[in-house]
């Protein structure tokens, strides 16, 4: 299990999810330490990178996406 300070980060070829904030194509999904999963487009993933890193147990990035939290 990852600590709150260092979530597991994996990269996949592509994601099929939609952003939970705006419905754009997801570039990042996060499995929350409290349970559940959220998806974010590139804009929202970078805008909320600190919060995502803090609450995430596992972060999945789409290949080629430059995430501010990495």
PDB file of N, CA, C and O in Angstrom:
ATOM      1  N   UNK A   1       0.837  -1.188   0.000  1.00  0.00           N
ATOM      2  CA  UNK A   1       0.000   0.000   0.000  1.00  0.00           C
ATOM      3  C   UNK A   1       0.874   1.240   0.000  1.00  0.00           C
ATOM      4  O   UNK A   1       1.906   1.258   0.670  1.00  0.00           O
ATOM      5  N   UNK A   2       0.495   2.263  -0.722  1.00  0.00           N
ATOM      6  CA  UNK A   2       1.244   3.507  -0.808  1.00  0.00           C
ATOM      7  C   UNK A   2       0.907   4.398   0.370  1.00  0.00           C
ATOM      8  O   UNK A   2      -0.188   4.317   0.927  1.00  0.00           O
ATOM      9  N   UNK A   3       1.846   5.244   0.746  1.00  0.00           N
ATOM     10  CA  UNK A   3       1.560   6.212   1.799  1.00  0.00           C
ATOM     11  C   UNK A   3       0.870   7.422   1.193  1.00  0.00           C
ATOM     12  O   UNK A   3       0.816   7.583  -0.027  1.00  0.00           O
ATOM     13  N   UNK A   4       0.349   8.261   2.060  1.00  0.00           N
ATOM     14  CA  UNK A   4      -0.324   9.462   1.573  1.00  0.00           C
ATOM     15  C   UNK A   4       0.640  10.395   0.849  1.00  0.00           C
ATOM     16  O   UNK A   4       0.221  11.190   0.008  1.00  0.00           O
ATOM     17  N   UNK A   5       1.931  10.302   1.172  1.00  0.00           N
ATOM     18  CA  UNK A   5       2.901  11.196   0.556  1.00  0.00           C
ATOM     19  C   UNK A   5       3.425  10.674  -0.769  1.00  0.00           C
ATOM     20  O   UNK A   5       4.031  11.427  -1.533  1.00  0.00           O
ATOM     21  N   UNK A   6       3.201   9.391  -1.057  1.00  0.00           N
ATOM     22  CA  UNK A   6       3.736   8.845  -2.300  1.00  0.00           C
ATOM     23  C   UNK A   6       2.782   7.828  -2.917  1.00  0.00           C
ATOM     24  O   UNK A   6       2.990   6.622  -2.786  1.00  0.00           O
ATOM     25  N   UNK A   7       1.748   8.304  -3.583  1.00  0.00           N
ATOM     26  CA  UNK A   7       0.849   7.351  -4.229  1.00  0.00           C
ATOM     27  C   UNK A   7       1.569   6.603  -5.349  1.00  0.00           C
ATOM     28  O   UNK A   7       2.506   7.123  -5.955  1.00  0.00           O
ATOM     29  N   UNK A   8       1.124   5.387  -5.614  1.00  0.00           N
ATOM     30  CA  UNK A   8       1.641   4.612  -6.734  1.00  0.00           C
ATOM     31  C   UNK A   8       1.218   5.317  -8.027  1.00  0.00           C
ATOM     32  O   UNK A   8       0.054   5.689  -8.175  1.00  0.00           O
ATOM     33  N   UNK A   9       2.146   5.500  -8.950  1.00  0.00           N
ATOM     34  CA  UNK A   9       1.844   6.142 -10.225  1.00  0.00           C
ATOM     35  C   UNK A   9       2.155   5.160 -11.346  1.00  0.00           C
ATOM     36  O   UNK A   9       3.271   4.651 -11.453  1.00  0.00           O
ATOM     37  N   UNK A  10       1.154   4.902 -12.175  1.00  0.00           N
ATOM     38  CA  UNK A  10       1.330   4.003 -13.313  1.00  0.00           C
ATOM     39  C   UNK A  10       0.921   4.727 -14.590  1.00  0.00           C
ATOM     40  O   UNK A  10       0.133   5.672 -14.549  1.00  0.00           O
ATOM     41  N   UNK A  11       1.453   4.286 -15.709  1.00  0.00           N
ATOM     42  CA  UNK A  11       1.124   4.856 -17.013  1.00  0.00           C
ATOM     43  C   UNK A  11       0.488   3.765 -17.871  1.00  0.00           C
ATOM     44  O   UNK A  11       0.937   2.620 -17.884  1.00  0.00           O
ATOM     45  N   UNK A  12      -0.568   4.149 -18.586  1.00  0.00           N
ATOM     46  CA  UNK A  12      -1.247   3.220 -19.502  1.00  0.00           C
ATOM     47  C   UNK A  12      -1.291   3.850 -20.889  1.00  0.00           C
ATOM     48  O   UNK A  12      -1.129   5.061 -21.036  1.00  0.00           O
ATOM     49  N   UNK A  13      -1.513   3.023 -21.900  1.00  0.00           N
ATOM     50  CA  UNK A  13      -1.561   3.524 -23.277  1.00  0.00           C
ATOM     51  C   UNK A  13      -2.675   4.555 -23.471  1.00  0.00           C
ATOM     52  O   UNK A  13      -2.460   5.603 -24.081  1.00  0.00           O
ATOM     53  N   UNK A  14      -3.862   4.252 -22.950  1.00  0.00           N
ATOM     54  CA  UNK A  14      -4.974   5.200 -23.097  1.00  0.00           C
ATOM     55  C   UNK A  14      -6.009   4.955 -22.011  1.00  0.00           C
ATOM     56  O   UNK A  14      -6.084   3.869 -21.435  1.00  0.00           O
ATOM     57  N   UNK A  15      -6.802   5.978 -21.742  1.00  0.00           N
ATOM     58  CA  UNK A  15      -7.913   5.904 -20.792  1.00  0.00           C
ATOM     59  C   UNK A  15      -9.213   6.106 -21.561  1.00  0.00           C
ATOM     60  O   UNK A  15      -9.244   6.831 -22.556  1.00  0.00           O
ATOM     61  N   UNK A  16     -10.269   5.477 -21.109  1.00  0.00           N
ATOM     62  CA  UNK A  16     -11.578   5.632 -21.764  1.00  0.00           C
ATOM     63  C   UNK A  16     -12.552   6.431 -20.915  1.00  0.00           C
ATOM     64  O   UNK A  16     -13.676   6.698 -21.340  1.00  0.00           O
ATOM     65  N   UNK A  17     -12.125   6.816 -19.711  1.00  0.00           N
ATOM     66  CA  UNK A  17     -12.995   7.569 -18.804  1.00  0.00           C
ATOM     67  C   UNK A  17     -13.199   8.999 -19.287  1.00  0.00           C
ATOM     68  O   UNK A  17     -12.497   9.487 -20.172  1.00  0.00           O
ATOM     69  N   UNK A  18     -14.178   9.651 -18.681  1.00  0.00           N
ATOM     70  CA  UNK A  18     -14.453  11.066 -18.923  1.00  0.00           C
ATOM     71  C   UNK A  18     -14.198  11.826 -17.620  1.00  0.00           C
ATOM     72  O   UNK A  18     -14.400  11.279 -16.536  1.00  0.00           O
ATOM     73  N   UNK A  19     -13.765  13.055 -17.718  1.00  0.00           N
ATOM     74  CA  UNK A  19     -13.482  13.893 -16.560  1.00  0.00           C
ATOM     75  C   UNK A  19     -14.746  14.066 -15.711  1.00  0.00           C
ATOM     76  O   UNK A  19     -15.815  14.388 -16.230  1.00  0.00           O
ATOM     77  N   UNK A  20     -14.609  13.849 -14.416  1.00  0.00           N
ATOM     78  CA  UNK A  20     -15.737  14.019 -13.502  1.00  0.00           C
ATOM     79  C   UNK A  20     -16.097  15.489 -13.286  1.00  0.00           C
ATOM     80  O   UNK A  20     -17.164  15.780 -12.747  1.00  0.00           O
ATOM     81  N   UNK A  21     -15.247  16.405 -13.687  1.00  0.00           N
ATOM     82  CA  UNK A  21     -15.522  17.840 -13.542  1.00  0.00           C
ATOM     83  C   UNK A  21     -16.207  18.427 -14.774  1.00  0.00           C
ATOM     84  O   UNK A  21     -17.133  19.227 -14.643  1.00  0.00           O
ATOM     85  N   UNK A  22     -15.752  18.029 -15.989  1.00  0.00           N
ATOM     86  CA  UNK A  22     -16.249  18.705 -17.195  1.00  0.00           C
ATOM     87  C   UNK A  22     -16.634  17.760 -18.336  1.00  0.00           C
ATOM     88  O   UNK A  22     -17.085  18.223 -19.384  1.00  0.00           O
ATOM     89  N   UNK A  23     -16.469  16.469 -18.158  1.00  0.00           N
ATOM     90  CA  UNK A  23     -16.810  15.440 -19.149  1.00  0.00           C
ATOM     91  C   UNK A  23     -15.873  15.365 -20.355  1.00  0.00           C
ATOM     92  O   UNK A  23     -16.165  14.648 -21.312  1.00  0.00           O
ATOM     93  N   UNK A  24     -14.755  16.090 -20.328  1.00  0.00           N
ATOM     94  CA  UNK A  24     -13.755  15.948 -21.389  1.00  0.00           C
ATOM     95  C   UNK A  24     -13.067  14.591 -21.224  1.00  0.00           C
ATOM     96  O   UNK A  24     -13.233  13.939 -20.193  1.00  0.00           O
ATOM     97  N   UNK A  25     -12.311  14.169 -22.209  1.00  0.00           N
ATOM     98  CA  UNK A  25     -11.579  12.907 -22.136  1.00  0.00           C
ATOM     99  C   UNK A  25     -10.602  12.935 -20.959  1.00  0.00           C
ATOM    100  O   UNK A  25      -9.848  13.894 -20.794  1.00  0.00           O
ATOM    101  N   UNK A  26     -10.621  11.894 -20.157  1.00  0.00           N
ATOM    102  CA  UNK A  26      -9.743  11.810 -18.990  1.00  0.00           C
ATOM    103  C   UNK A  26      -8.310  11.531 -19.412  1.00  0.00           C
ATOM    104  O   UNK A  26      -8.064  10.759 -20.338  1.00  0.00           O
ATOM    105  N   UNK A  27      -7.391  12.151 -18.741  1.00  0.00           N
ATOM    106  CA  UNK A  27      -5.957  11.907 -18.937  1.00  0.00           C
ATOM    107  C   UNK A  27      -5.344  11.304 -17.685  1.00  0.00           C
ATOM    108  O   UNK A  27      -4.203  10.842 -17.710  1.00  0.00           O
ATOM    109  N   UNK A  28      -6.108  11.306 -16.568  1.00  0.00           N
ATOM    110  CA  UNK A  28      -5.631  10.804 -15.292  1.00  0.00           C
ATOM    111  C   UNK A  28      -6.814  10.246 -14.518  1.00  0.00           C
ATOM    112  O   UNK A  28      -7.893  10.839 -14.514  1.00  0.00           O
ATOM    113  N   UNK A  29      -6.616   9.115 -13.867  1.00  0.00           N
ATOM    114  CA  UNK A  29      -7.590   8.617 -12.896  1.00  0.00           C
ATOM    115  C   UNK A  29      -6.865   8.437 -11.577  1.00  0.00           C
ATOM    116  O   UNK A  29      -5.669   8.148 -11.544  1.00  0.00           O
ATOM    117  N   UNK A  30      -7.595   8.608 -10.499  1.00  0.00           N
ATOM    118  CA  UNK A  30      -7.017   8.446  -9.170  1.00  0.00           C
ATOM    119  C   UNK A  30      -7.915   7.535  -8.351  1.00  0.00           C
ATOM    120  O   UNK A  30      -9.128   7.731  -8.275  1.00  0.00           O
ATOM    121  N   UNK A  31      -7.293   6.535  -7.740  1.00  0.00           N
ATOM    122  CA  UNK A  31      -7.976   5.684  -6.776  1.00  0.00           C
ATOM    123  C   UNK A  31      -7.731   6.325  -5.416  1.00  0.00           C
ATOM    124  O   UNK A  31      -6.587   6.485  -4.991  1.00  0.00           O
ATOM    125  N   UNK A  32      -8.803   6.685  -4.748  1.00  0.00           N
ATOM    126  CA  UNK A  32      -8.708   7.417  -3.489  1.00  0.00           C
ATOM    127  C   UNK A  32      -8.365   6.493  -2.327  1.00  0.00           C
ATOM    128  O   UNK A  32      -8.784   5.336  -2.303  1.00  0.00           O
ATOM    129  N   UNK A  33      -7.603   7.006  -1.365  1.00  0.00           N
ATOM    130  CA  UNK A  33      -7.275   6.220  -0.178  1.00  0.00           C
ATOM    131  C   UNK A  33      -8.529   5.891   0.620  1.00  0.00           C
ATOM    132  O   UNK A  33      -8.556   4.895   1.344  1.00  0.00           O
ATOM    133  N   UNK A  34      -9.556   6.705   0.499  1.00  0.00           N
ATOM    134  CA  UNK A  34     -10.812   6.480   1.214  1.00  0.00           C
ATOM    135  C   UNK A  34     -11.762   5.568   0.445  1.00  0.00           C
ATOM    136  O   UNK A  34     -12.850   5.254   0.929  1.00  0.00           O
ATOM    137  N   UNK A  35     -11.356   5.144  -0.748  1.00  0.00           N
ATOM    138  CA  UNK A  35     -12.176   4.293  -1.606  1.00  0.00           C
ATOM    139  C   UNK A  35     -12.769   5.100  -2.741  1.00  0.00           C
ATOM    140  O   UNK A  35     -12.961   6.308  -2.607  1.00  0.00           O
ATOM    141  N   UNK A  36     -13.059   4.461  -3.839  1.00  0.00           N
ATOM    142  CA  UNK A  36     -13.617   5.130  -5.006  1.00  0.00           C
ATOM    143  C   UNK A  36     -12.544   5.585  -5.963  1.00  0.00           C
ATOM    144  O   UNK A  36     -11.349   5.448  -5.701  1.00  0.00           O
ATOM    145  N   UNK A  37     -12.990   6.125  -7.072  1.00  0.00           N
ATOM    146  CA  UNK A  37     -12.088   6.568  -8.124  1.00  0.00           C
ATOM    147  C   UNK A  37     -12.651   7.821  -8.781  1.00  0.00           C
ATOM    148  O   UNK A  37     -13.865   7.958  -8.938  1.00  0.00           O
ATOM    149  N   UNK A  38     -11.770   8.726  -9.158  1.00  0.00           N
ATOM    150  CA  UNK A  38     -12.144   9.933  -9.888  1.00  0.00           C
ATOM    151  C   UNK A  38     -11.305  10.009 -11.158  1.00  0.00           C
ATOM    152  O   UNK A  38     -10.186   9.497 -11.209  1.00  0.00           O
ATOM    153  N   UNK A  39     -11.860  10.655 -12.185  1.00  0.00           N
ATOM    154  CA  UNK A  39     -11.159  10.857 -13.449  1.00  0.00           C
ATOM    155  C   UNK A  39     -11.072  12.352 -13.729  1.00  0.00           C
ATOM    156  O   UNK A  39     -11.990  13.108 -13.410  1.00  0.00           O
ATOM    157  N   UNK A  40      -9.956  12.773 -14.331  1.00  0.00           N
ATOM    158  CA  UNK A  40      -9.736  14.185 -14.626  1.00  0.00           C
ATOM    159  C   UNK A  40      -9.170  14.357 -16.028  1.00  0.00           C
ATOM    160  O   UNK A  40      -8.343  13.560 -16.471  1.00  0.00           O
ATOM    161  N   UNK A  41      -9.612  15.392 -16.721  1.00  0.00           N
ATOM    162  CA  UNK A  41      -8.994  15.792 -17.986  1.00  0.00           C
ATOM    163  C   UNK A  41      -7.628  16.403 -17.653  1.00  0.00           C
ATOM    164  O   UNK A  41      -7.307  16.583 -16.479  1.00  0.00           O
ATOM    165  N   UNK A  42      -6.842  16.715 -18.642  1.00  0.00           N
ATOM    166  CA  UNK A  42      -5.527  17.300 -18.411  1.00  0.00           C
ATOM    167  C   UNK A  42      -5.586  18.607 -17.647  1.00  0.00           C
ATOM    168  O   UNK A  42      -4.798  18.823 -16.726  1.00  0.00           O
ATOM    169  N   UNK A  43      -6.508  19.482 -18.016  1.00  0.00           N
ATOM    170  CA  UNK A  43      -6.651  20.785 -17.360  1.00  0.00           C
ATOM    171  C   UNK A  43      -6.950  20.619 -15.873  1.00  0.00           C
ATOM    172  O   UNK A  43      -6.268  21.206 -15.032  1.00  0.00           O
ATOM    173  N   UNK A  44      -7.956  19.830 -15.550  1.00  0.00           N
ATOM    174  CA  UNK A  44      -8.346  19.673 -14.147  1.00  0.00           C
ATOM    175  C   UNK A  44      -7.323  18.851 -13.355  1.00  0.00           C
ATOM    176  O   UNK A  44      -7.125  19.106 -12.167  1.00  0.00           O
ATOM    177  N   UNK A  45      -6.677  17.880 -13.983  1.00  0.00           N
ATOM    178  CA  UNK A  45      -5.636  17.107 -13.304  1.00  0.00           C
ATOM    179  C   UNK A  45      -4.487  18.011 -12.878  1.00  0.00           C
ATOM    180  O   UNK A  45      -3.995  17.901 -11.755  1.00  0.00           O
ATOM    181  N   UNK A  46      -4.058  18.903 -13.763  1.00  0.00           N
ATOM    182  CA  UNK A  46      -2.966  19.811 -13.423  1.00  0.00           C
ATOM    183  C   UNK A  46      -3.408  20.891 -12.442  1.00  0.00           C
ATOM    184  O   UNK A  46      -2.640  21.288 -11.565  1.00  0.00           O
ATOM    185  N   UNK A  47      -4.615  21.354 -12.585  1.00  0.00           N
ATOM    186  CA  UNK A  47      -5.128  22.380 -11.672  1.00  0.00           C
ATOM    187  C   UNK A  47      -5.227  21.856 -10.237  1.00  0.00           C
ATOM    188  O   UNK A  47      -4.978  22.600  -9.289  1.00  0.00           O
ATOM    189  N   UNK A  48      -5.586  20.588 -10.073  1.00  0.00           N
ATOM    190  CA  UNK A  48      -5.800  20.002  -8.745  1.00  0.00           C
ATOM    191  C   UNK A  48      -4.708  19.006  -8.359  1.00  0.00           C
ATOM    192  O   UNK A  48      -4.945  18.135  -7.522  1.00  0.00           O
ATOM    193  N   UNK A  49      -3.526  19.114  -8.945  1.00  0.00           N
ATOM    194  CA  UNK A  49      -2.469  18.118  -8.726  1.00  0.00           C
ATOM    195  C   UNK A  49      -2.077  17.938  -7.266  1.00  0.00           C
ATOM    196  O   UNK A  49      -1.778  16.815  -6.858  1.00  0.00           O
ATOM    197  N   UNK A  50      -2.065  18.982  -6.474  1.00  0.00           N
ATOM    198  CA  UNK A  50      -1.694  18.849  -5.065  1.00  0.00           C
ATOM    199  C   UNK A  50      -2.726  18.023  -4.305  1.00  0.00           C
ATOM    200  O   UNK A  50      -2.368  17.144  -3.521  1.00  0.00           O
ATOM    201  N   UNK A  51      -4.005  18.304  -4.537  1.00  0.00           N
ATOM    202  CA  UNK A  51      -5.068  17.542  -3.873  1.00  0.00           C
ATOM    203  C   UNK A  51      -5.062  16.089  -4.319  1.00  0.00           C
ATOM    204  O   UNK A  51      -5.231  15.188  -3.498  1.00  0.00           O
ATOM    205  N   UNK A  52      -4.869  15.853  -5.610  1.00  0.00           N
ATOM    206  CA  UNK A  52      -4.838  14.491  -6.135  1.00  0.00           C
ATOM    207  C   UNK A  52      -3.703  13.701  -5.484  1.00  0.00           C
ATOM    208  O   UNK A  52      -3.898  12.549  -5.095  1.00  0.00           O
ATOM    209  N   UNK A  53      -2.535  14.300  -5.362  1.00  0.00           N
ATOM    210  CA  UNK A  53      -1.399  13.626  -4.741  1.00  0.00           C
ATOM    211  C   UNK A  53      -1.664  13.335  -3.271  1.00  0.00           C
ATOM    212  O   UNK A  53      -1.228  12.308  -2.751  1.00  0.00           O
ATOM    213  N   UNK A  54      -2.362  14.217  -2.612  1.00  0.00           N
ATOM    214  CA  UNK A  54      -2.625  14.067  -1.188  1.00  0.00           C
ATOM    215  C   UNK A  54      -3.639  12.954  -0.884  1.00  0.00           C
ATOM    216  O   UNK A  54      -3.485  12.241   0.108  1.00  0.00           O
ATOM    217  N   UNK A  55      -4.663  12.795  -1.716  1.00  0.00           N
ATOM    218  CA  UNK A  55      -5.746  11.842  -1.423  1.00  0.00           C
ATOM    219  C   UNK A  55      -5.657  10.556  -2.234  1.00  0.00           C
ATOM    220  O   UNK A  55      -6.458   9.644  -2.032  1.00  0.00           O
ATOM    221  N   UNK A  56      -4.705  10.470  -3.140  1.00  0.00           N
ATOM    222  CA  UNK A  56      -4.616   9.315  -4.016  1.00  0.00           C
ATOM    223  C   UNK A  56      -3.802   8.176  -3.452  1.00  0.00           C
ATOM    224  O   UNK A  56      -2.750   8.391  -2.851  1.00  0.00           O
ATOM    225  N   UNK A  57      -4.284   6.971  -3.644  1.00  0.00           N
ATOM    226  CA  UNK A  57      -3.524   5.770  -3.327  1.00  0.00           C
ATOM    227  C   UNK A  57      -2.811   5.278  -4.584  1.00  0.00           C
ATOM    228  O   UNK A  57      -1.679   4.798  -4.529  1.00  0.00           O
ATOM    229  N   UNK A  58      -3.502   5.409  -5.720  1.00  0.00           N
ATOM    230  CA  UNK A  58      -2.939   5.014  -7.019  1.00  0.00           C
ATOM    231  C   UNK A  58      -3.386   6.039  -8.063  1.00  0.00           C
ATOM    232  O   UNK A  58      -4.562   6.393  -8.140  1.00  0.00           O
ATOM    233  N   UNK A  59      -2.436   6.503  -8.855  1.00  0.00           N
ATOM    234  CA  UNK A  59      -2.709   7.470  -9.912  1.00  0.00           C
ATOM    235  C   UNK A  59      -2.330   6.834 -11.241  1.00  0.00           C
ATOM    236  O   UNK A  59      -1.209   6.356 -11.418  1.00  0.00           O
ATOM    237  N   UNK A  60      -3.273   6.836 -12.167  1.00  0.00           N
ATOM    238  CA  UNK A  60      -3.031   6.275 -13.495  1.00  0.00           C
ATOM    239  C   UNK A  60      -3.015   7.414 -14.503  1.00  0.00           C
ATOM    240  O   UNK A  60      -3.982   8.166 -14.620  1.00  0.00           O
ATOM    241  N   UNK A  61      -1.906   7.534 -15.230  1.00  0.00           N
ATOM    242  CA  UNK A  61      -1.731   8.587 -16.227  1.00  0.00           C
ATOM    243  C   UNK A  61      -1.791   7.990 -17.627  1.00  0.00           C
ATOM    244  O   UNK A  61      -1.292   6.891 -17.872  1.00  0.00           O
ATOM    245  N   UNK A  62      -2.405   8.727 -18.534  1.00  0.00           N
ATOM    246  CA  UNK A  62      -2.380   8.327 -19.933  1.00  0.00           C
ATOM    247  C   UNK A  62      -1.002   8.643 -20.500  1.00  0.00           C
ATOM    248  O   UNK A  62      -0.455   9.717 -20.253  1.00  0.00           O
ATOM    249  N   UNK A  63      -0.448   7.715 -21.252  1.00  0.00           N
ATOM    250  CA  UNK A  63       0.878   7.899 -21.850  1.00  0.00           C
ATOM    251  C   UNK A  63       0.934   9.210 -22.628  1.00  0.00           C
ATOM    252  O   UNK A  63       0.027   9.521 -23.401  1.00  0.00           O
ATOM    253  N   UNK A  64       1.998   9.972 -22.420  1.00  0.00           N
ATOM    254  CA  UNK A  64       2.187  11.237 -23.114  1.00  0.00           C
ATOM    255  C   UNK A  64       1.625  12.439 -22.370  1.00  0.00           C
ATOM    256  O   UNK A  64       1.893  13.579 -22.749  1.00  0.00           O
ATOM    257  N   UNK A  65       0.846  12.202 -21.315  1.00  0.00           N
ATOM    258  CA  UNK A  65       0.280  13.310 -20.556  1.00  0.00           C
ATOM    259  C   UNK A  65       1.313  13.832 -19.572  1.00  0.00           C
ATOM    260  O   UNK A  65       1.872  13.067 -18.786  1.00  0.00           O
ATOM    261  N   UNK A  66       1.566  15.130 -19.616  1.00  0.00           N
ATOM    262  CA  UNK A  66       2.511  15.791 -18.720  1.00  0.00           C
ATOM    263  C   UNK A  66       1.749  16.315 -17.503  1.00  0.00           C
ATOM    264  O   UNK A  66       1.122  17.373 -17.560  1.00  0.00           O
ATOM    265  N   UNK A  67       1.809  15.564 -16.407  1.00  0.00           N
ATOM    266  CA  UNK A  67       1.079  15.931 -15.202  1.00  0.00           C
ATOM    267  C   UNK A  67       1.955  16.756 -14.274  1.00  0.00           C
ATOM    268  O   UNK A  67       3.111  16.406 -14.035  1.00  0.00           O
ATOM    269  N   UNK A  68       1.410  17.851 -13.748  1.00  0.00           N
ATOM    270  CA  UNK A  68       2.146  18.754 -12.875  1.00  0.00           C
ATOM    271  C   UNK A  68       2.542  18.096 -11.556  1.00  0.00           C
ATOM    272  O   UNK A  68       3.470  18.560 -10.894  1.00  0.00           O
ATOM    273  N   UNK A  69       1.858  17.029 -11.165  1.00  0.00           N
ATOM    274  CA  UNK A  69       2.141  16.374  -9.901  1.00  0.00           C
ATOM    275  C   UNK A  69       3.210  15.314  -9.943  1.00  0.00           C
ATOM    276  O   UNK A  69       3.542  14.734  -8.910  1.00  0.00           O
ATOM    277  N   UNK A  70       3.753  15.048 -11.100  1.00  0.00           N
ATOM    278  CA  UNK A  70       4.745  13.970 -11.238  1.00  0.00           C
ATOM    279  C   UNK A  70       6.145  14.484 -11.040  1.00  0.00           C
ATOM    280  O   UNK A  70       7.102  13.714 -11.121  1.00  0.00           O
TER     281      UNK A  70
END
